[in-house]
Amino acid sequence: MVTDRTSETAHEALRRVWGYTSFRSGQAEAIDAVMAGRDVLAVLPTGGGKSLIYQVPAVAAHGLVLVVSPLVALMHDQVDALRRRGVAATSVHSGLSRRDHDQLWTDAEFGRYRVIYMTPERVQSDLFRARAGRLPVTLLAIDEAHCISEWGHDFRPAYRQLAASRSLLKGPNGERVPVAAVTATATPEVRRDIVTQLELVNPEVVVRGFDRPNLIWSVHPVENKEQQVADVFNGVPGSGLVYAGTRRGAEMWAKRLRQLGVSAEAYHAGLSSAERQRVQTKWLEGETRVIAATSAFGMGIDKPDVRSVVHVELPLTLEAYYQEAGRAGRDGNRAYAAIVCGPEDAQLPRSLIAASHPTAEQLQAIYTAAGSLGQLAVGSEPSHPVWLSVERLAAVAQVPISSARTAIERIEALGFWRTQASQEGQVHMRVENPAHLADAKATTSSSLAPFLDGLQRQLPASVYGAWASVRLAPLADALELAPDRVLDGLRYLSDRGLLEVASPQDALRVEWLGPRLERLPVDRNVLDRTRRQALKRFEDLLAYVNGIGCRRQHFLAYLGEPSPARCGRCDICLGRHRPDVITPEDEGALHRLLSHIQSGDPRSNWLEGVSPRKRNGLVDWLVNEGLVRLADPLRDVFELTPKGLRAIHKTG
């Protein structure tokens, strides 16, 4: 039971460390439950202060809070922010040596830290599992908890193992460690799945404030996206975001905006961490007005004065769209969230969904190809990890590389291997020793002989007969070539059969967790179900895009909150398609629409031969005149009002 003392301690920590005098809606209830030792699921909107739910107890209860977070950049930002406030915090990341890892956990064991951030993959490491039982953990916090659910918009298989890892933890006095799961968007279905997957016991479920009345929602189906995006930024002053579907798209839109006179830069995962930090900092400080980004940007970014968020490609889910668009207007002032879409825009998301949900046959092909490339016979198990090129693995398996990457993750989630991406290039000479290179040189052009000579001098002896890590930058300096040229040369030699090469983005360390099987025991029904679920979530997004009811009502109904009256400010409520003048022809169509709605006919049967744009505008006119109302925002089901019933009886 929560005591007054618990609440006082939390409020004192809030004032002393963060400088706030009161908690936001939902925070106090969640924090009190955490400090009383209860499991918590807190769903608070973007900008709602979710991190305080686990950070305040770390200070107030003087314990160690382990925070599982999916993004390394986000972890670094939060650690830096806590340290500036005087809170002892750190993160576990790949840049730490084995010795540094050991020292970090030793320091944690003796109470040096209040908060430690780590990715879900790090929770599964042997080092953490060996030290977990000795840590004085008072809370396990799961940030972005929707990632644990296949119904969530960022499903991440490593989250599935967290419930099992929880049993490794013991409180300072050996007690059960409570779990606080937090996220910004979760439908009722996702909430149930989070509780189930994390095995939360009688959790306090806190759901607050999805309604963002200061946001103006709109959808613009257009042929000329560039003009529409220009209209948004010419009409709405202040900083903004443009979300594109691909890295190339982010670069292209940043360039187009600059050509239109808008200060803009691109942000995506293909940039170096230093470059991403530079772009982000300039935007946060107002030097750059707009960032054109992929979905890699924005999680945990605290910029309250974003005035517009424009999606130029369709997101994969309505939850993802709500979270990304919700980065606008966190200061409570009016802001705009717009989707600018073309007639063919549904094709890219559907192809991405197909790539991220490989078939059973593709999983088997990747598994078989990995065994062959790793020279692992069926029934045998390697004594050490093997290095593979993801690109070559996909080629041998005859699987698209995007599907291959997902298949690798799915096989890991099934427990058949453990993988780790390389931070360096990997090279494997196919000749057994340097002496054999003389024969190899004879088979290459004379212009490549100096390149081979240079490689022979610079590459470690371990590349002969096995994969070896190679740092491309020093190698390029020694060969007096650009790194890209070195990679091109290595790939050429690979095509000639002299060596195998994997770039830092392509190299994968694979540790087999058992003997190689002839057939993977894959449940085809599970794969098919998850693919259907992903497609269903995209159809939910399309229902919003093509909807003819109030955007605000649609969002709140989808997220499980009661829908208030029409917002009066979205593109639908403002009557963007509503006819200015009702013609005699329109009057007949309006009467037929009333009849269809009264009879409960599906929308597909309404006004055959009339364009959807015209039909939607007429329905909007009926709503505006108070003749019909939206009964089900998610399915665009309308019903007659008493005024509509009188009108149809009068004309009937």
C-alpha positions, 0 to 999 in steps of 0.5 A: 500500500502506498504511504504518504511517506512514499509520495513525499519522498517522490515529490521531494526528489522531483523538486530537488533534482528536476525542479518541478513542483508537481507531477503530470497526469499519470506520473504520480499514480505510476511512481507511487505503484513502483515505490510500493513494489508493484508492477506498472504499465504506463502508457503516456503520450509523447512528451508526457514525461514517461522517463520520470516514472523510473528515474524518480524512484531511482533517486527517491528510493536510493536503489539501482534501476536497470533501464532496457531501451532500444536505442543507443543514441537515446540512452546516451542522451538520457544518461547525459541529462541525468548526470547534468542533474547530479544523478549517477547514471551510465549505459552498457554499450559495445564501445566498452571493453570486457574489462570496462564491462566487468568494472561497471558491474563491480561499481554497480554492485557496490552502489556507485550508480542509480540508473544503468541503461542497456539494450535488450540484447545486452540483457541476454549477454553471458556477462550480465547474466553472470553478474545480475544476481549480485546487483542491488536492483530495486526496479527493472524498467522497460522503455518503449515497451510496445517493442515486445508486442508483435502488435506493436509498431516496432516489434523487436524479438530480443524484448521477448526474453526479458521476462525470463531475465527478470528471474535473475534479478533480486532486490537488496534484501532478496525480494522480487524486483518490480517491473515498470513498462512504459510506452507512448502509444499502445492500443488495448490489444498491445497493452494486453500483450505487454502484460502477458509477455512481461509476465506482469503480476496484477499491474497498475495500468496507467493510460493517460492523455492521448488527446492532443487538441492543439494538433491540426491533423490533415491528409493531402492526397496529391499528385505534386507532393513537392508543392504541397510540402512547400505550401506547409512550410511557407504557411507554417513558420517555425521548425519542422520534421519531414518523415520519408520512408527511405534513406534516399528519400530523406536525402532527396527531401532535404535537398528539395527543401533547400532548393525551396529556400528552407534550411534543411538537413537529412538524418538517417541510420546510414550517417555516422554517429558524429554526423547524426549528432551534428545534424540533431544538435543544429536542429535542436538549437534552431540553426537548421529549420527542418530535418528530413528523416527516416523513422530512425529520428525522433525517439526521445528527442525533446524539442517542444516548439516543433510547429509541423510534422509532414509525412511524405511516405505512409508509415507502417502503422497508425501507432507509429504515425501518432508517435512521430506526428506527436513530436509537433506542438509539445509546448501546447501551442498550435501545430500541424501534422500532415500526411502528403500522399500519392496514388501509389504510396501504399506499394512501398509499405507493403513491400517493407512488410513483406521484407520484414516477415520472411516466409518459412522457405526463406528462413530455411534458405538463410539457415542452410546458406549460413551452414554452407558458407560457414563450412558446417556439416549437418549435425556438427557444431563449430567450436568458435563463431564464424564470420559471414557476409550478409550480402553473400549470404542473401545471394547464396540463399537467393533471398532479398537482402532486406528479407535476409536481415530479418530472417537472421534476426528471426532465427536468432529469436528462435534460439538457433544462433547468436549474432553480432554486427561488426564495427570493422571490415572482415577479410578471409583469404582463400589461399592457405598462406602468403606464398600461394599469393604469387600464383594468385597474382598471375591470374589478375591484371598487372594493375592489380598486382601492386594492390595485392602486394600492399594487401599482403604487407598490411593484412594480418597473417590470420586472414589466411584460412580464416576470417579476420577483422580489418580496420579499413581506415588504417588500411586505406591510409597505408595503401594511399587509397580512399576507403571506398576504393579499397572496398571496391578492390577487395570486392573485385578480388572476391569476385575473382575467387581470391578472397572473401570480404564483408564491409563493416555494414555487411559483416556478421559474427554468428555463434551457433547455439547447437548442432546444425539441423537439416531442417529448422523447426519453424511454425509456419502458422506463426509466421503467417499470423504475424505477417497478417497482423502487420498487414492488418496494422497497415490497413488500419493506417489506410483506414485513417488516411482514407477516412471521412470522419473527424481525424481526432475521433479516429485516433482516440477510438483506435487508442481506446479512449472515449471520443469527444465531439468533432475537433472542428480543426482537422481537414475533415471538420474544416470541410476541405472536400465539402461542396461550396454550393449544393446543386439540384444534382447534389440534392438527389445524391444527398437523399440517396446517401441518407437512404444508404446510411439508414439501411446500413449499406456498406460505404462501397455501395454508396453512390455508384459512379460518383468519385470517392472525393465527391462522395466524401464531400457530400457525407461531410456536408450531411455531418456539418448540417447535423443530419448524420453523425459518426457512430464508429470512427474506425470503420466510418460507420454513420447513422442518422440523427433525429434531424436526418430521420425527419429529413428523409421522412419529409422527402420520402 
